[in-house]
Amino acid sequence: MENESEAERAFTTKCRAGDVAACRSLLLLLAKRQDRAREAELTLIKVVAQSADAGDIELLASQLASLANFRLAEQAYRGAIAKGRNDSRFQLALLLLAQPDRRREADPLIAECIASATGDELNNFAGALAKEGGWDQLAELFFRAAIRAGCNYACFNLANLLSRQQRFQEAEQEYMAAIAAGLVTAYNNYGNLLCSQSGREAEAEQAFLKAIAAGENKAFKNLGNLLARRAGRESDAEKAYRSAIQNGNENAQIGLWQLLKRQPGRERESQELFEKVKQFLNVPEELVDFLSSTNGGDVDPR
């Protein structure tokens, strides 16, 4: 506490002398104290007025939000918006959405984001929402806005989101749109989508081969996983796994080991590979089978 008081005195002195960085540091100290709310607000007003870079204000707002001081964070975001920081509209909308009693206030900010942001910005906003979880509907709204704004990569991201929701037909349409726009490596994820649908294994194989031809090396392991489950394709599966390993995908060793241990006469190769898998997973021997059963068959997304 004594060190914090000393820091506050030092920051206060520098802040009064016009040191904006010191003012920001002082604000973050004051923001932790409910009994210093007015001082914190006045310091924030000074920081916003003196900061030349709106990005610095936005960063400060996110720091205030992480301290759960939503009131000051909101003021900071609005200050950044006033200085032309469009990204802050999105961040402020998220801040309001995090407060159940203020979610409706986020609607006009979301509309402003969609109207003013570029396709790439909208795609990034949507990606952040999709990664966060719990905001799939809003993420889809932003992805579709990004597509309308000309961001073709958003088709791929939207397809991934729809696939995760098991909206397979819609996801397939978006993968096809991404591929038609030139993102041919999307064939890898399209292949994953087809693998999840019974009776479409041959189409999935072709999709993985097209992804590989486009330079998407992750598709080798996915192809191996697919072929390893098909009778009579063990040799092709092995080639795919070995190509994956050759291209740096160590995880493909698991699938290859599982494939070899099912083939009579290949016990020695299987055991040698088992030792590599055990080292790769870095777990006790008795856990290798369990972890590989949940790991080896996983698809590799982009």
C-alpha positions in Angstrom: 0.0 0.0 0.0 2.9 2.3 0.8 4.5 1.7 -2.5 1.2 2.4 -4.3 0.9 5.7 -2.4 4.4 6.6 -3.4 3.6 5.8 -7.0 0.5 7.9 -6.9 2.4 10.9 -5.6 5.0 10.5 -8.4 2.3 10.1 -11.1 0.4 13.1 -9.7 3.4 15.3 -9.9 4.2 14.3 -13.4 0.6 14.5 -14.5 0.3 18.1 -13.2 3.3 18.9 -15.3 1.5 17.6 -18.4 2.9 14.1 -18.7 0.0 12.2 -20.3 1.6 8.8 -19.7 1.8 9.6 -16.0 -1.9 10.7 -16.1 -2.9 7.4 -17.6 -1.0 5.5 -14.9 -2.5 7.6 -12.2 -6.0 7.0 -13.6 -5.5 3.2 -13.5 -4.5 3.5 -9.8 -7.5 5.7 -9.0 -9.9 3.5 -10.9 -9.4 0.7 -8.4 -10.7 3.0 -5.6 -14.4 3.6 -5.2 -13.7 6.5 -2.9 -11.6 8.2 -5.6 -14.2 8.1 -8.4 -14.4 11.9 -8.9 -10.6 12.2 -9.1 -10.5 9.4 -11.5 -13.1 11.0 -13.7 -11.3 14.3 -13.8 -8.0 12.6 -14.6 -9.7 10.7 -17.5 -11.1 14.0 -18.9 -7.5 15.4 -18.8 -6.1 12.3 -20.5 -8.7 12.3 -23.3 -8.1 16.1 -23.9 -4.4 15.8 -24.1 -3.9 12.4 -25.9 -3.0 12.9 -29.5 -3.5 9.2 -30.3 -7.0 7.9 -30.1 -5.6 4.3 -30.0 -4.0 5.1 -26.7 -7.4 6.1 -25.3 -8.9 2.9 -26.6 -6.2 0.9 -24.9 -6.8 2.8 -21.7 -10.5 2.0 -22.0 -9.8 -1.7 -22.3 -7.6 -1.5 -19.3 -10.4 0.2 -17.3 -12.8 -2.5 -18.5 -10.5 -5.2 -17.3 -10.6 -3.5 -13.9 -14.4 -3.8 -14.1 -14.7 0.0 -14.0 -17.3 0.1 -16.8 -18.3 3.7 -16.2 -14.8 5.0 -16.8 -14.2 2.5 -19.6 -17.3 3.8 -21.4 -16.2 7.4 -21.0 -12.8 6.5 -22.4 -14.3 4.6 -25.4 -16.6 7.6 -26.2 -13.5 9.9 -26.0 -11.7 7.7 -28.5 -14.8 7.7 -30.8 -14.9 11.5 -30.6 -11.3 11.5 -31.8 -12.1 9.3 -34.8 -11.4 5.8 -33.5 -14.0 3.7 -35.3 -12.9 0.5 -33.6 -14.0 1.9 -30.3 -17.6 1.8 -31.4 -17.3 -1.9 -31.6 -15.5 -2.2 -28.3 -18.1 0.1 -26.6 -20.9 -2.1 -28.0 -19.3 -5.2 -26.4 -18.9 -3.3 -23.1 -22.6 -2.5 -23.2 -23.6 -6.0 -24.2 -21.7 -7.3 -21.2 -24.1 -5.4 -19.0 -27.6 -7.1 -19.3 -29.5 -3.9 -18.4 -27.8 -1.9 -21.2 -27.8 -4.3 -24.1 -30.3 -2.3 -26.1 -28.0 0.7 -26.0 -25.5 -1.4 -28.0 -27.9 -1.6 -31.0 -27.2 1.9 -32.5 -23.4 1.4 -32.1 -23.6 -1.9 -33.9 -25.5 -0.3 -36.7 -22.9 2.5 -36.9 -20.1 -0.1 -37.0 -21.8 -1.9 -39.9 -22.4 1.4 -41.7 -18.9 2.9 -41.3 -16.4 0.0 -41.0 -14.6 -1.6 -43.9 -15.1 -5.2 -44.9 -11.8 -6.2 -43.3 -12.7 -4.4 -40.1 -16.1 -6.1 -40.0 -14.5 -9.5 -40.6 -12.1 -8.8 -37.7 -15.0 -7.8 -35.4 -16.9 -10.9 -36.3 -13.8 -13.1 -35.8 -13.4 -11.6 -32.3 -17.0 -12.4 -31.4 -16.8 -15.9 -32.8 -13.7 -16.6 -30.8 -15.2 -15.2 -27.6 -18.1 -17.6 -27.7 -21.7 -16.9 -26.9 -22.0 -14.2 -29.6 -22.6 -16.4 -32.6 -25.7 -14.6 -33.8 -23.9 -11.2 -33.7 -20.8 -12.7 -35.3 -22.9 -14.0 -38.2 -24.4 -10.5 -38.6 -20.9 -9.0 -38.8 -19.6 -11.7 -41.2 -22.5 -11.1 -43.5 -22.0 -7.4 -43.4 -18.3 -7.9 -44.2 -19.3 -10.1 -47.2 -21.6 -7.3 -48.5 -18.7 -4.9 -48.0 -16.5 -7.0 -50.3 -14.4 -9.1 -47.9 -14.3 -12.5 -49.5 -12.4 -14.1 -46.6 -15.5 -13.5 -44.5 -17.2 -16.2 -46.5 -14.7 -18.7 -45.3 -15.0 -17.5 -41.7 -18.8 -17.5 -41.8 -18.7 -21.1 -43.3 -16.5 -22.2 -40.3 -19.0 -20.6 -37.9 -22.0 -22.3 -39.6 -20.2 -25.6 -39.8 -19.6 -25.4 -36.0 -23.4 -24.9 -35.6 -24.1 -27.9 -37.8 -25.8 -25.7 -40.4 -24.1 -27.8 -43.1 -26.0 -26.7 -46.2 -25.4 -23.0 -45.5 -21.8 -23.7 -44.5 -21.3 -25.5 -47.8 -22.6 -22.5 -49.8 -20.2 -20.2 -48.0 -17.2 -22.5 -48.6 -18.1 -22.6 -52.2 -18.3 -18.8 -52.3 -14.9 -18.5 -50.7 -13.4 -21.0 -53.2 -15.0 -19.2 -56.1 -13.4 -15.9 -54.8 -10.0 -17.5 -55.0 -9.5 -18.9 -51.5 -8.9 -22.4 -52.7 -7.2 -23.6 -49.5 -10.8 -23.5 -48.1 -11.2 -26.9 -49.7 -9.5 -28.3 -46.5 -12.3 -27.1 -44.2 -14.9 -28.0 -46.9 -13.5 -31.5 -46.8 -13.9 -31.6 -43.0 -17.5 -30.5 -43.5 -18.1 -33.3 -46.0 -16.5 -35.9 -43.6 -19.1 -35.1 -41.0 -21.9 -36.1 -43.5 -22.5 -39.8 -44.1 -22.1 -40.9 -47.7 -20.0 -37.9 -48.8 -16.6 -39.5 -48.2 -15.6 -39.5 -51.9 -16.4 -35.8 -52.2 -14.4 -35.1 -49.0 -11.4 -37.0 -50.5 -11.5 -34.8 -53.6 -11.8 -31.7 -51.5 -8.7 -32.6 -49.5 -6.7 -33.4 -52.7 -7.7 -30.0 -54.1 -6.6 -28.3 -50.9 -3.2 -30.1 -51.1 -2.8 -29.1 -54.7 -3.4 -25.5 -53.6 -0.6 -25.8 -51.0 -2.6 -26.5 -47.9 -0.4 -29.0 -46.1 -2.8 -29.4 -43.2 -5.1 -31.4 -45.6 -2.6 -34.3 -45.7 -3.5 -35.4 -42.1 -7.2 -34.9 -42.7 -6.9 -37.0 -45.8 -5.1 -39.7 -43.9 -7.8 -39.7 -41.2 -10.5 -40.1 -43.8 -8.7 -42.9 -45.8 -7.7 -44.8 -42.6 -11.4 -45.4 -41.9 -12.0 -46.8 -45.4 -11.3 -50.5 -46.0 -8.6 -51.1 -48.6 -7.2 -47.6 -48.5 -4.6 -48.2 -45.8 -1.7 -47.7 -48.2 -3.1 -44.4 -49.4 -3.8 -43.3 -45.8 -0.2 -44.1 -44.8 1.1 -42.0 -47.7 -1.0 -39.1 -46.6 0.1 -39.3 -43.0 3.8 -39.5 -44.0 3.4 -36.5 -46.2 1.8 -34.6 -43.3 4.7 -35.6 -41.0 7.2 -34.6 -43.7 5.5 -31.2 -43.8 5.8 -30.6 -40.1 2.5 -32.0 -38.7 3.8 -34.0 -35.8 0.2 -34.8 -34.7 -0.1 -37.0 -37.8 2.3 -39.5 -36.1 -0.7 -40.5 -33.9 -2.9 -41.4 -36.9 -0.1 -43.3 -38.5 0.7 -45.2 -35.4 -2.9 -46.2 -35.0 -3.0 -47.3 -38.6 0.2 -49.4 -38.4 -0.8 -51.2 -35.1 -3.9 -52.6 -36.9 -1.8 -54.2 -39.6 -0.3 -57.7 -38.9 3.5 -57.9 -39.5 4.1 -54.2 -38.8 4.5 -54.5 -35.0 8.1 -53.3 -35.0 7.3 -50.1 -37.0 4.3 -49.6 -34.8 6.4 -49.9 -31.6 9.0 -47.5 -32.9 6.3 -45.0 -33.8 4.7 -45.5 -30.4 7.8 -44.3 -28.7 7.7 -41.1 -30.8 4.1 -40.6 -30.1 4.7 -41.0 -26.4 7.4 -38.4 -26.5 5.3 -36.1 -28.6 2.3 -36.3 -26.2 4.6 -36.1 -23.2 2.5 -38.3 -21.0 2.9 -41.7 -19.2 2.6 -44.7 -21.4 -0.7 -45.8 -20.0 -2.3 -42.6 -21.2 -1.1 -42.7 -24.8 -4.0 -44.8 -26.0 -6.6 -42.6 -24.4 -5.1 -39.3 -25.6 -4.4 -40.6 -29.1 -8.0 -41.7 -29.4 -9.2 -38.1 -28.8 -6.3 -36.6 -30.8 -5.4 -38.7 -33.8 -8.7 -38.5 -35.5 -9.3 -34.8 -35.0 -9.5 -32.7 -38.2 -7.0 -29.9 -38.7 -8.9 -26.6 -39.4 -7.2 -23.8 -41.2 
